[in-house]
Amino acid sequence: MKPFYRFPKVDFICDACQKQFPKKTAYSIAQDWEEFEKTPTFCFNCTRIIEKVNKPQKLDKRTLNQTGRTHQFGTRVRKEFLKKLKKLAHQEKLRYVEVLERALDYYGERRVKK
């Protein structure tokens, strides 16, 4: 978003809240007086609200990597099983747990119910 520029001691009506401001500081994305006439003008309070709404959310790496997996699962497996799991995970570009989850889903769909 473009920054707001200050235009002091101006009579204006805020385009956001529609209040009239005599001889107050107006804020606009216009960089000079010629553009100021053609662009929307805002009061101080409305510019703060607009900036807050348009401010991009900060995301850190931990937030992006959240998977919803909070329960621990540990087990011992044969060497061959682990090699297959690693190979599949690498080929599919998945985590080990994602391969196991997909395998369980597939098994649940295909098994014959007794």
C-alpha positions as CSV (number, residue, x, y, z in Angstrom):
1,M,0.0,0.0,0.0
2,K,1.2,3.5,-0.8
3,P,2.1,5.7,2.2
4,F,-0.1,8.6,3.2
5,Y,1.3,12.1,2.8
6,R,0.4,15.0,5.1
7,F,-1.2,18.2,3.9
8,P,-1.5,20.6,6.8
9,K,-4.1,23.3,7.4
10,V,-6.7,22.2,4.8
11,D,-10.5,22.4,4.8
12,F,-11.6,18.9,3.7
13,I,-14.2,16.2,4.2
14,C,-12.8,12.8,5.1
15,D,-13.8,10.3,2.3
16,A,-14.0,7.4,4.9
17,C,-16.0,8.8,7.8
18,Q,-17.6,11.8,5.9
19,K,-16.7,14.3,8.7
20,Q,-15.8,17.8,7.9
21,F,-12.4,19.2,9.1
22,P,-11.7,22.9,8.9
23,K,-8.1,23.9,8.8
24,K,-6.8,20.5,9.9
25,T,-4.2,18.1,8.5
26,A,-5.4,16.0,5.7
27,Y,-3.8,12.7,4.6
28,S,-3.7,11.4,1.1
29,I,-1.7,9.2,-1.2
30,A,-1.1,12.2,-3.4
31,Q,2.4,13.4,-3.5
32,D,1.8,17.0,-4.4
33,W,-1.0,19.6,-4.4
34,E,-2.1,18.9,-8.0
35,E,-2.7,15.2,-7.2
36,F,-4.3,16.1,-3.9
37,E,-7.3,17.7,-5.6
38,K,-8.0,14.4,-7.5
39,T,-7.4,11.8,-4.8
40,P,-9.3,10.8,-1.7
41,T,-8.5,12.5,1.5
42,F,-8.6,11.1,5.0
43,C,-8.5,12.3,8.6
44,F,-5.8,11.0,11.0
45,N,-8.1,8.4,12.6
46,C,-9.2,6.9,9.3
47,T,-5.6,6.6,8.0
48,R,-4.7,4.6,11.1
49,I,-7.6,2.2,10.6
50,I,-6.8,1.8,6.9
51,E,-3.1,1.1,7.6
52,K,-4.1,-1.4,10.3
53,V,-6.5,-3.3,8.0
54,N,-4.0,-3.3,5.0
55,K,-1.0,-4.3,7.1
56,P,0.3,-7.7,6.0
57,Q,0.2,-10.4,8.7
58,K,3.6,-11.5,10.0
59,L,4.2,-15.2,9.5
60,D,7.1,-17.1,11.0
61,K,8.4,-20.4,9.9
62,R,6.8,-22.2,12.8
63,T,3.4,-21.0,11.9
64,L,3.8,-22.1,8.3
65,N,4.9,-25.6,9.4
66,Q,2.1,-26.3,11.7
67,T,0.5,-29.7,10.9
68,G,-1.9,-30.3,13.8
69,R,0.0,-33.3,14.9
70,T,0.4,-33.0,18.6
71,H,0.4,-36.6,19.8
72,Q,3.6,-38.5,20.0
73,F,3.9,-41.9,18.3
74,G,7.1,-44.0,18.6
75,T,7.7,-47.5,17.5
76,R,10.5,-49.9,16.4
77,V,10.5,-51.2,12.9
78,R,12.6,-53.6,10.8
79,K,15.5,-52.1,8.8
80,E,13.8,-53.0,5.4
81,F,10.6,-51.2,6.5
82,L,12.5,-48.1,7.3
83,K,14.3,-48.1,4.0
84,K,11.1,-48.4,2.1
85,L,9.5,-45.6,4.2
86,K,12.4,-43.3,3.6
87,K,12.5,-44.1,-0.1
88,L,8.7,-43.4,-0.6
89,A,8.9,-40.2,1.5
90,H,11.8,-38.9,-0.6
91,Q,10.1,-39.8,-3.9
92,E,6.8,-38.2,-2.9
93,K,8.5,-35.3,-1.1
94,L,6.5,-36.0,2.1
95,R,7.3,-36.5,5.7
96,Y,7.4,-40.0,7.1
97,V,4.2,-39.4,9.1
98,E,2.4,-38.3,5.9
99,V,3.3,-41.5,4.1
100,L,2.1,-43.5,7.1
101,E,-1.2,-41.5,7.3
102,R,-1.8,-42.1,3.6
103,A,-1.0,-45.8,3.9
104,L,-3.5,-46.1,6.8
105,D,-6.2,-44.3,4.9
106,Y,-5.6,-46.5,1.9
107,Y,-5.7,-49.6,4.0
108,G,-8.9,-48.5,5.7
109,E,-10.6,-48.0,2.3
110,R,-9.5,-51.3,0.8
111,R,-9.7,-53.8,3.6
112,V,-12.4,-56.4,3.6
113,K,-14.7,-56.0,6.6
114,K,-15.5,-59.2,8.4
